[in-house]
């Protein structure tokens, strides 16, 4: 019964840990590979990017951007948007400076403000539907507390599974028989030695008597 419970706990713990690792990679780990991760909060890019999706944005060379490309850019402060380029607009005074006219796929009109090239973050590479809801939830209360509680439960499950799997080793019947047989052999050996010790004085007496008998014979 204990072994079955241990197996069940290990299986559940392994699954939960795997899910936690996958979520961590989706939200944080991808940044190591140079991706910016954003949550789609509006339906302006439906059906290309659904509300609640996570989009992974890779930095792009602004000189290679053209009409039809989707870009993620800074609107103001820390607010970002992801829209499609409908026109590349060169600066009248400086041809090396370009701006981009953008529009959401689901929006009826173009964005009123042009996007400066220095505000472009990159282009979306791929998206994961609905994962944005999870990201937003665990990044603010009460989701933060739930994430901490889940992590604590995982740690407890790991220790419980390890505790149930550990068993004290008991001596096997064969070992007990060997231990019991050992004193018997030692006793037999001790008995043999005692018999040999008992036999030695007799032989010594015989050796002592022989010279006396020889003297008697010589006297005769």
Beta strands, then each sheet from edge to edge (+ up, - down):
strand 1: 35-39
strand 2: 54-58
strand 3: 70-76
strand 4: 79-90
strand 5: 98-103
strand 6: 115-116
strand 7: 120-128
sheet 1: 1+ 2- 7+ 3- 4+ 5- 6+
end
